[in-house]
Amino acid sequence: MTTVRLPLFPLNTVLFPGLVLPLNVFEERYRAMMRELLKSGEEDPRRFAVVAIRDGREVAATAPGMPDETALPERGPAAGFGADPIQAFHRVGCIADAATIREREDGSFEVLATGTIRVRLLSVDATGPYLVAELEELPEDQGEGAGALADGVLRAFRNYQKRLAGARERSLAHTGAELPDDPSVVSYLVAAAAVLDVPSKQRLLQAPDTATRLSEELKLLRTESAVIRHLPSLPAVDLTFAPTSPN
């Protein structure tokens, strides 16, 4: 079992391997994380782990509010995540490699990272200026029939894109894009691009192998396409390969 210890960045989104992640970092706990990452050499990877929040707030409260207007705002690395922060997070996440970390004049940071490897969250240390996690790297096994499933998922995904574009009455930027043929890359691309809620995306991230993920995606895409076909006027939702975060 390969374990690593990395800074932890919880978000209200799911990061997949290969997915680009832009971040606007303004909270002090995450500013401290970025300042620490910048201490590494230019050629060294600047890695941190991203996990989806299951029960908590991505941005800590800075003033009293509802329902208790007298409550003091929370401080510290675990603010917004309760007394035992690991319980607030989904247990499978993804390592992010920051290609660029640019500090602004006001001390906030503009970060562009890419998901690399899936990890399982083992423990969370909240004793420092930001959360640090002990993580187990998860291998990506292909599973049985991944190649054939990938072909089916790509066909279903193209149909899904067309129906979604029709429902939104405009073309999608990626409809005609060249799609990959590697089954694991296909599985992560589709998981990231499909308009799904966080629990659905999280289930795809933590699938035991590529074939299982592709099989689940095939069901989801067919179901979503059928829904779109019967509900042609849908709320505008951006189909994107790059999730954004207010933090």
C-alpha positions in Angstrom: 0.0 0.0 0.0 1.5 3.3 -1.1 0.6 6.2 1.2 1.4 9.9 0.9 0.9 12.9 3.2 -0.4 16.0 1.4 -2.2 19.3 2.0 -5.9 18.8 1.7 -8.3 21.1 -0.2 -12.0 20.2 0.3 -14.3 21.4 -2.4 -18.0 21.2 -3.4 -17.0 19.4 -6.5 -15.4 16.1 -7.6 -11.9 16.2 -9.2 -11.1 13.4 -11.7 -7.7 12.4 -13.0 -6.9 14.5 -16.1 -9.4 17.2 -15.3 -8.2 20.8 -15.1 -9.1 22.6 -11.9 -8.9 26.4 -11.7 -9.0 27.9 -8.2 -9.5 31.3 -6.8 -7.8 31.0 -3.4 -8.7 33.7 -0.8 -9.2 32.0 2.6 -6.1 32.3 4.9 -5.9 28.6 5.5 -5.6 27.9 1.7 -3.3 30.9 1.2 -1.0 29.4 3.7 -1.1 26.1 1.8 -0.2 27.8 -1.5 2.6 29.8 0.1 4.0 26.5 1.4 3.7 24.8 -2.1 5.6 27.8 -3.6 8.6 26.9 -1.4 9.2 23.9 -3.5 11.6 24.1 -6.5 10.3 25.0 -10.0 10.8 21.5 -11.2 9.2 19.8 -8.2 5.5 18.8 -8.3 3.3 21.1 -6.2 0.8 18.5 -5.1 -2.3 18.7 -2.9 -5.3 16.4 -2.5 -8.9 17.4 -3.4 -11.9 15.7 -1.7 -15.5 16.4 -2.2 -17.4 17.8 0.8 -20.2 15.5 2.0 -21.3 17.6 5.0 -19.9 21.0 5.6 -19.2 24.4 4.0 -16.5 25.0 1.4 -16.1 28.6 2.6 -16.0 29.2 6.4 -18.5 31.7 7.8 -16.9 35.1 8.5 -19.8 36.6 10.5 -22.8 35.5 12.6 -25.8 34.4 10.6 -28.8 32.1 10.4 -30.0 30.3 12.4 -27.9 31.7 15.3 -27.1 35.4 14.8 -25.0 35.4 18.0 -22.8 32.5 17.0 -19.1 33.4 16.5 -17.6 32.8 13.1 -15.3 29.7 12.9 -11.6 30.0 12.6 -8.8 27.5 11.8 -8.0 24.9 9.2 -11.1 22.8 9.9 -13.6 25.7 10.0 -16.9 24.6 8.5 -16.2 20.9 8.8 -17.1 20.0 12.4 -15.1 18.7 15.3 -13.9 15.6 13.4 -13.3 16.9 9.8 -12.7 13.6 8.2 -16.4 12.8 8.7 -17.4 15.8 6.6 -15.6 14.5 3.5 -16.1 11.7 0.9 -13.3 9.2 1.4 -12.1 8.9 -2.2 -10.5 12.0 -3.8 -7.8 12.9 -6.3 -4.3 14.4 -6.1 -4.0 17.7 -7.9 -0.7 18.9 -9.4 -0.6 22.7 -9.5 0.9 23.8 -12.9 0.7 27.5 -11.9 0.3 29.3 -8.6 0.1 33.1 -9.0 -0.1 35.4 -6.1 -2.1 38.6 -6.5 -1.4 41.9 -4.9 -4.0 41.4 -2.3 -2.4 38.1 -1.1 -5.0 35.8 -2.8 -3.9 33.2 -5.3 -4.9 32.2 -8.8 -4.2 28.5 -9.2 -4.4 26.1 -12.2 -4.1 22.4 -11.3 -4.7 19.1 -12.9 -6.1 15.9 -11.4 -3.6 13.0 -11.4 -4.1 10.0 -9.2 -7.1 8.8 -7.2 -6.5 8.4 -3.4 -8.4 7.1 -0.4 -8.5 9.4 2.6 -7.1 7.7 5.7 -6.8 10.5 8.3 -6.9 14.3 8.6 -4.5 16.4 10.6 -6.0 19.8 11.7 -3.1 20.9 14.0 -1.4 23.1 11.4 -2.4 26.2 9.5 -4.2 24.1 6.9 -5.6 20.5 6.7 -3.1 17.8 5.9 -4.2 14.2 4.9 -2.7 10.8 5.0 -3.7 9.2 1.7 -3.6 5.8 0.1 -3.0 5.8 -3.7 -5.6 3.8 -5.6 -4.6 1.9 -8.7 -6.8 2.2 -11.9 -7.7 -1.4 -12.9 -9.3 -1.8 -16.3 -11.7 -4.5 -15.4 -13.4 -6.9 -17.8 -14.7 -5.6 -21.1 -13.5 -2.0 -20.6 -12.7 -1.5 -24.3 -16.1 -2.5 -25.6 -17.8 -0.5 -22.9 -15.8 2.6 -23.7 -17.0 2.4 -27.3 -20.6 2.2 -26.1 -20.1 5.1 -23.7 -18.6 7.3 -26.4 -21.7 6.7 -28.6 -24.0 7.4 -25.7 -22.1 10.5 -24.7 -22.3 12.0 -28.3 -26.0 11.4 -28.3 -26.3 12.9 -24.8 -24.4 16.0 -26.0 -26.6 16.4 -29.0 -29.8 16.2 -26.9 -28.4 18.6 -24.3 -27.4 21.0 -27.0 -30.9 20.8 -28.4 -32.5 21.4 -25.0 -30.3 24.5 -24.6 -31.0 25.6 -28.1 -27.3 26.1 -29.0 -24.3 24.1 -29.9 -22.0 22.7 -27.3 -18.3 23.7 -27.7 -17.1 20.1 -27.3 -19.7 18.3 -29.4 -17.4 17.9 -32.4 -14.2 17.5 -30.3 -11.9 14.6 -30.9 -12.6 12.1 -28.0 -10.0 9.7 -26.6 -10.1 5.9 -27.1 -8.3 4.8 -23.9 -11.0 3.3 -21.7 -9.9 4.9 -18.4 -9.5 8.3 -20.0 -12.9 8.0 -21.5 -14.4 7.0 -18.2 -13.0 10.1 -16.4 -13.7 12.5 -19.3 -17.4 11.5 -19.4 -17.7 11.5 -15.6 -16.3 15.1 -15.6 -18.3 16.4 -18.5 -21.8 15.0 -17.8 -24.1 17.3 -15.9 -24.5 15.2 -12.7 -24.8 16.1 -9.1 -21.8 15.6 -6.7 -23.0 12.3 -5.2 -23.3 10.8 -8.7 -19.9 12.0 -9.7 -18.4 10.8 -6.5 -19.8 7.3 -7.1 -18.1 7.3 -10.5 -14.8 8.5 -9.0 -14.7 5.7 -6.5 -15.8 2.9 -8.9 -13.5 -0.2 -8.3 -12.3 -0.3 -11.9 -12.7 1.3 -15.3 -15.2 -1.2 -16.6 -17.5 -0.6 -13.6 -17.3 3.1 -14.1 -18.1 2.9 -17.8 -21.0 0.5 -17.2 -22.5 3.0 -14.7 -21.9 5.9 -17.1 -23.7 4.1 -19.9 -26.8 3.7 -17.7 -26.6 7.3 -16.5 -26.2 8.7 -20.0 -29.1 6.7 -21.4 -31.3 7.8 -18.5 -30.3 11.5 -18.8 -30.8 11.5 -22.6 -34.3 10.0 -22.2 -35.1 12.7 -19.6 -33.8 15.5 -21.9 -35.9 14.1 -24.8 -39.1 14.4 -22.8 -38.2 17.7 -21.1 -36.9 19.8 -24.0 -36.8 23.0 -22.1 -34.2 22.6 -19.4 -32.5 25.2 -17.2 -29.2 26.4 -18.6 -26.3 24.5 -17.2 -22.8 24.8 -18.4 -21.2 21.6 -19.7 -17.6 22.1 -18.7 -14.4 20.2 -18.5 -13.0 22.5 -15.8 -14.9 22.9 -12.5 -14.6 26.2 -10.7 -14.5 27.0 -7.1 -15.3 30.2 -5.2 -12.4 29.6 -2.9 
